[in-house]
Amino acid sequence: MRGEPPAGRELAVDTGLAMLVLVVVGTAITADVGHASAGPGMAAYAFGALLAVLMFARRRWPVATLLLTALTLIVYYGLSYPPIGLAAPAAAALYSAAEQGELRWSVATAGALFGISTTHRILEGDDLAYLLGFETGTTLGLMAAAIALGDGVRARRGWRAELARQSHAARLERERESARRVEQERLRIARDLHDLMAHTVSVISLHTDVARESLRDAPEVAERSLAAARSACSDVSRELRLTLGALRAGDPDDGPALGLDRLDGLVATAAAAGLDIDVRTSGRPVRLSAISDATAYRVVQESLSNVLRHADARRVRVDLDYGAGELLLRVSDDGRGAGTETGTDTGAGTGTGTGGGESRGWGLTGMRERLALLGGGLRTSSPAQGGFVVEASVPLEEHS
């Protein structure tokens, strides 16, 4: 019956219960074990049929079915028809009411039926030893079992429904978490592409200016500058292909692996543009997590790009200080400074950068956002003696 709709299964179950009640009651009527009954007859069997038909209403009207079953039994015994017991005819109705959450009605009806039946039989002079010693325990046990079974089925159904709700809620939460991660990954890729393009365009622009100015007087300098610009174009094209390939494959983590191990190439590119760069490392270098390593690289890259575009500097110093729990990055130049302090540890403001005014606000904002996600921070300042300083703290472990 696995392929039947729920309504079909319910009808089959109700039909089976009705047939069971009809058979049990009909057998008891036919047996006619009573000593002073009116004997089996069509009217007695009609009562049995009525008890069976009530099973088809037990789902929609459980309390009404229970009360009509109890009333039918009282009338039946009042007419002195053959005894059919008390628990067996009422068991299905008691079970149905308890299954539908009407536990109090089931218990109260069972107690009322038992009290009325026992009182009536005591008044008629039935053997008290048999009545109270044997039949009472059997009747109460059957009624209690029917009620307990119905309530257990209801509780189990509720438990399954709660599990289904929790599963649905968990699935929605996973979907929201997945969407959040996708959005974060898109922001990360957008920042990476911004940093990459800004740095490369700065290098190309500077080299083409040098080539233009020295084309007639120093062709060898112009040739070196054009070669450096061509190399920068090749590098950015390769990284763009890797990034787009990773996006098509559905795994952005397969993109170009950025980190401080590529710092020498970054410094060489900036040095080829005319900067004198001094890189100093202090403390005991440790291996950073992938995201921290990439963030540190991007901070240095963005800082050097800003120097090339805005600072009019000749010398740059890059300090990497590995401390307890964090890497302190410091990029300072001898160019024209901004004149005032322009950043705080974890703010998302649009600091101006090295003499660049609002032209570099988005780059610094991107660096602050990257570091804030890791639990780090960024500070920019313009010392009184000139130049500009970018200081970043990069946690050595990922921030949760």
C-alpha positions in Angstrom: 0.0 0.0 0.0 3.1 2.2 -0.3 1.8 3.8 -3.5 -1.6 4.8 -2.2 -2.3 8.4 -1.2 -2.7 9.1 2.5 -6.5 9.3 2.2 -6.6 5.8 0.8 -4.4 4.4 3.6 -6.6 6.1 6.2 -9.7 4.6 4.7 -8.1 1.2 4.6 -7.1 1.4 8.3 -10.6 2.6 9.3 -12.2 -0.2 7.3 -10.0 -2.7 9.0 -10.9 -1.3 12.5 -14.6 -1.4 11.6 -14.4 -5.0 10.5 -12.4 -5.9 13.7 -15.1 -4.3 15.9 -17.9 -6.0 14.0 -16.2 -9.4 14.3 -15.4 -9.1 18.0 -18.9 -7.8 18.9 -20.7 -10.2 16.6 -18.8 -13.2 18.0 -19.7 -12.1 21.6 -23.4 -11.7 20.7 -23.5 -15.0 19.0 -21.8 -16.7 22.0 -24.5 -15.3 24.3 -22.7 -16.2 27.6 -25.2 -14.2 29.7 -27.7 -16.0 31.9 -30.5 -13.4 31.7 -30.0 -11.8 28.3 -32.7 -11.3 25.7 -30.7 -13.5 23.4 -29.0 -12.7 20.1 -31.2 -11.0 17.6 -31.1 -8.6 14.6 -31.4 -5.6 17.0 -28.3 -6.8 18.9 -26.3 -7.2 15.7 -27.5 -3.7 14.6 -25.8 -2.3 17.7 -22.6 -4.1 16.7 -22.9 -2.7 13.2 -23.4 0.8 14.7 -20.2 0.5 16.8 -18.3 -0.6 13.6 -19.7 2.3 11.5 -18.5 4.8 14.1 -14.9 3.9 13.2 -15.3 5.9 10.0 -15.9 9.1 12.0 -13.1 8.6 14.5 -10.6 10.8 12.7 -12.8 13.8 12.0 -14.8 13.7 15.2 -12.9 11.7 17.8 -14.7 13.0 20.9 -18.1 12.6 19.3 -17.2 9.0 18.2 -16.1 8.2 21.8 -19.2 9.6 23.4 -21.5 7.9 20.9 -19.7 4.6 21.5 -20.1 4.9 25.3 -23.8 5.9 24.9 -24.4 2.9 22.5 -22.9 0.5 25.0 -25.0 1.9 27.9 -28.2 1.6 25.8 -27.2 -1.9 24.6 -26.7 -3.2 28.1 -29.9 -1.4 29.2 -31.9 -3.5 26.8 -30.4 -6.7 28.3 -28.7 -8.0 25.1 -26.0 -10.6 25.3 -22.8 -9.3 27.1 -20.1 -8.1 24.7 -17.7 -6.8 27.3 -16.8 -3.2 27.8 -13.2 -2.7 26.8 -13.2 -4.5 23.5 -16.0 -2.5 21.8 -14.7 0.8 23.3 -11.0 0.2 22.7 -10.9 1.6 19.2 -12.8 4.7 20.2 -10.6 5.3 23.2 -7.5 4.8 21.1 -8.7 7.2 18.4 -9.5 10.0 20.9 -6.1 9.7 22.6 -4.4 9.6 19.2 -6.1 12.9 18.2 -4.9 14.5 21.4 -8.1 14.1 23.5 -6.4 12.3 26.3 -8.6 13.7 29.0 -11.8 12.7 27.2 -10.5 9.2 26.8 -9.6 8.8 30.4 -12.8 10.4 31.7 -15.0 8.3 29.3 -13.2 5.1 30.3 -13.6 5.9 34.0 -17.3 6.7 33.5 -18.1 3.5 31.6 -16.2 1.4 34.1 -17.9 3.1 37.1 -21.4 2.7 35.6 -20.9 -0.9 34.5 -19.4 -2.0 37.8 -22.1 -0.2 39.9 -24.9 -1.7 37.8 -23.5 -5.3 38.0 -23.0 -5.0 41.8 -26.6 -3.9 42.2 -27.7 -6.9 40.1 -25.9 -9.2 42.5 -23.0 -10.4 40.4 -20.2 -12.3 42.1 -18.0 -9.7 43.7 -15.0 -12.0 43.8 -15.1 -12.6 40.1 -16.2 -9.1 39.2 -13.6 -7.2 41.3 -10.9 -9.9 41.3 -10.7 -10.8 37.7 -12.9 -8.8 35.3 -12.0 -5.4 36.8 -8.3 -5.9 36.2 -8.8 -7.2 32.6 -11.2 -4.4 31.6 -9.1 -1.6 33.1 -5.9 -3.1 31.6 -7.4 -3.2 28.1 -8.8 0.3 28.3 -5.5 1.7 29.7 -3.5 -0.1 27.0 -5.8 1.4 24.2 -5.4 4.9 25.7 -1.7 4.5 26.2 -1.2 3.2 22.6 -3.2 6.1 21.1 -1.3 8.7 23.2 2.0 7.0 22.2 1.2 7.2 18.5 0.3 10.9 18.9 3.5 11.6 20.7 5.6 9.8 18.1 3.8 11.6 15.3 4.5 14.9 17.1 8.1 13.9 17.6 8.5 13.2 13.9 6.8 16.5 13.0 9.2 18.3 15.3 12.2 16.5 13.7 10.9 17.5 10.3 10.6 21.1 11.4 14.1 21.1 12.8 15.4 19.5 9.7 13.7 22.2 7.6 15.0 25.0 9.8 18.5 23.5 9.6 18.3 23.3 5.8 17.2 26.9 5.6 20.1 27.9 7.9 22.5 26.0 5.8 21.2 27.7 2.7 21.5 31.1 4.4 25.1 30.3 5.5 25.9 29.1 2.0 24.5 32.3 0.5 26.5 34.3 3.1 29.7 32.5 2.2 29.1 33.0 -1.5 28.6 36.7 -0.9 31.8 36.9 1.1 33.6 35.1 -1.6 32.3 37.5 -4.2 33.5 40.4 -2.1 36.9 38.8 -1.7 37.3 38.3 -5.4 36.1 41.8 -6.1 38.8 43.1 -3.7 41.5 40.9 -5.2 40.6 42.1 -8.7 40.6 45.7 -7.6 44.0 45.3 -5.9 45.5 43.4 -8.9 44.2 45.9 -11.5 45.1 49.0 -9.5 48.7 47.8 -8.9 49.2 46.7 -12.5 47.7 49.8 -14.1 50.0 51.9 -11.8 53.1 50.1 -12.9 52.1 50.2 -16.6 51.3 53.9 -16.4 54.6 54.8 -14.7 56.6 52.7 -17.2 54.9 54.2 -20.2 55.5 57.7 -18.9 59.2 56.9 -18.5 59.3 55.3 -22.0 57.6 58.4 -23.5 60.0 60.8 -21.9 63.2 58.9 -22.7 62.2 57.6 -26.2 64.5 60.0 -28.0 67.3 60.7 -25.5 67.7 57.2 -23.9 66.1 54.5 -26.1 67.6 51.8 -23.9 65.7 53.1 -20.9 62.5 53.4 -22.9 63.0 49.8 -24.1 63.4 48.5 -20.5 60.3 50.4 -19.4 58.2 49.0 -22.2 59.5 45.5 -21.4 58.5 46.0 -17.8 55.1 47.2 -18.8 54.7 44.2 -21.1 55.7 41.9 -18.3 53.1 43.5 -16.0 50.4 43.0 -18.7 51.4 39.3 -18.9 51.3 38.8 -15.2 47.8 40.4 -14.8 46.5 38.4 -17.8 47.7 35.2 -16.2 46.1 36.0 -12.8 42.9 37.0 -14.5 42.7 33.7 -16.4 43.4 31.7 -13.3 40.7 33.6 -11.3 38.1 33.3 -14.1 39.0 29.6 -14.5 38.4 29.1 -10.8 35.1 30.8 -11.0 33.9 28.7 -13.9 35.0 25.6 -12.0 32.9 26.7 -9.0 35.9 26.8 -6.6 37.4 30.2 -6.1 40.0 28.8 -3.7 41.6 27.3 -6.8 42.6 30.7 -8.0 46.1 32.2 -7.9 47.8 31.4 -4.6 48.9 34.8 -3.2 51.1 35.2 -0.2 54.3 36.7 1.1 56.3 34.1 -0.7 55.6 36.2 -3.8 56.8 39.4 -2.1 60.1 39.4 -4.0 58.3 39.5 -7.3 56.1 42.3 -6.2 59.0 44.3 -4.9 61.0 43.7 -8.1 58.1 45.0 -10.2 57.8 48.1 -8.1 61.6 48.6 -8.1 61.6 48.3 -11.9 59.3 51.3 -11.9 62.0 53.4 -10.2 61.4 52.8 -6.5 64.3 52.0 -4.1 62.6 49.4 -1.8 64.2 48.1 1.4 62.5 45.0 2.9 63.4 44.1 6.5 62.1 41.1 8.5 62.3 40.8 12.3 61.1 38.1 14.7 60.8 34.5 13.8 58.9 34.0 10.6 56.0 31.5 10.8 53.7 30.1 8.2 50.5 32.1 8.0 47.1 30.7 7.2 46.1 31.0 3.5 43.7 33.9 4.1 46.1 35.8 6.4 49.0 35.3 4.0 47.0 36.6 1.0 45.8 39.6 3.1 49.3 40.5 4.1 50.4 40.3 0.4 47.5 42.5 -0.7 48.3 45.1 2.0 51.8 45.5 0.7 50.6 45.4 -2.9 48.0 48.2 -2.3 50.6 50.3 -0.4 53.2 50.1 -3.1 50.5 50.9 -5.7 49.5 54.0 -3.8 53.2 55.0 -3.6 53.6 54.6 -7.3 50.4 56.5 -8.1 50.3 59.3 -5.6 53.3 59.7 -3.3 56.0 61.0 -5.7 58.4 59.0 -3.6 61.9 57.6 -4.3 62.5 55.3 -1.3 60.1 52.8 0.4 60.7 50.6 3.4 58.7 47.5 4.1 59.0 46.0 7.6 57.6 42.6 8.6 57.7 42.0 12.4 56.6 38.6 13.5 55.3 38.9 17.0 53.3 36.9 19.5 50.1 36.0 17.6 50.3 38.6 14.9 52.4 39.9 12.0 52.9 43.7 12.0 53.4 45.1 8.6 54.7 48.7 8.1 55.1 50.3 4.7 56.6 53.8 4.8 57.8 56.1 2.0 59.6 59.5 1.7 57.0 61.1 -0.6 54.6 63.8 0.1 52.4 62.9 3.1 48.7 63.6 3.7 49.6 66.0 6.5 47.3 64.4 9.2 46.6 61.0 10.6 44.1 59.3 8.4 43.1 56.0 9.8 42.3 53.9 12.9 42.7 50.3 13.8 39.6 48.7 12.4 37.5 51.6 11.1 35.9 51.4 7.7 36.4 55.0 6.9 37.8 56.3 3.6 41.3 57.3 4.7 43.1 59.3 2.1 46.4 57.6 1.9 49.8 59.0 0.8 49.0 62.4 -0.4 46.3 61.0 -2.5 43.2 62.7 -1.0 40.0 60.8 -1.9 41.6 59.1 -4.9 42.9 56.3 -2.6 39.9 56.0 -0.2 38.6 52.8 -1.7 42.0 51.0 -1.6 42.4 51.7 2.1 38.8 50.8 2.8 39.3 47.5 1.1 42.4 46.8 3.2 40.6 47.7 6.4 37.7 45.4 5.5 40.1 42.5 4.8 41.9 42.9 8.1 38.7 43.4 10.1 37.4 40.1 8.8 40.5 38.5 10.2 40.3 40.3 13.5 43.3 42.6 12.6 43.5 46.3 11.9 44.9 49.1 9.8 46.4 52.4 10.7 47.7 55.1 8.3 49.6 58.3 9.3 51.7 61.1 7.8 54.7 61.8 10.0 55.8 65.4 10.6 59.1 64.8 8.8 57.2 63.8 5.7 56.2 60.7 3.8 53.4 58.3 4.6 53.1 55.2 6.7 50.7 52.2 6.5 50.7 49.9 9.5 48.7 46.7 9.5 48.3 43.9 12.1 47.6 40.5 10.6 46.6 37.7 13.0 48.8 34.6 12.6 45.7 32.5 13.2 42.2 32.8 11.5 39.7 34.9 13.5 36.5 33.0 14.4 
